[in-house]
């Protein structure tokens, strides 16, 4: 959901309209939101807020959710979510898609304001005032994936025993972590190859087959400058002012 690639694998597009007795019809969801301001980046720099966004974006096809429904999906206390929901709403990442009166209390239903998010490349530039916040959002996304992965492992819902050439009934997981020396040209080609995979997935769209499963692809590719070059760039560290 939070990425800085030129393309993103988007959730299903939908217009979350609400009935007349629940308020005005909600506007169409943005296909992609480009993030470059500090306030939005700070809102994204928290795994729980990212989890709230994930739940709402997954529910695009079925409609907006209440805080109670979000809490149930995350197995978190409802009172723990209010502050995070308000912060996401404040920066426009989520919106109130409808309200209704329940036992004398106004209950809001929330929906995402976009299908996907893309971090603007320029915020990672040396001297960018939002560079530290941008990396904060990335680190929160890593923490979010780590927490979700651990929960699935503990629930025995992930299989790393199935080989890639196994039968269709298997769900072959893959884990790879290595450092390899590449020329800048080869690294650029690798980046383009990864982009092609994302473009292919986007073009295919999400499957509605009965046996479809939720697949998570977490990609992190970066090159490290030689030490002598990094030492000469005193303004390249996150949060360093020029």
Helices and strands as residue ranges (DSSP letters): E 2-3, G 20-22, E 30-35, H 38-44, H 47-58, E 65-66, H 67-74, H 78-90, E 94-102, E 105-112, E 114-119, G 121-124, H 131-154, H 184-204, H 227-231
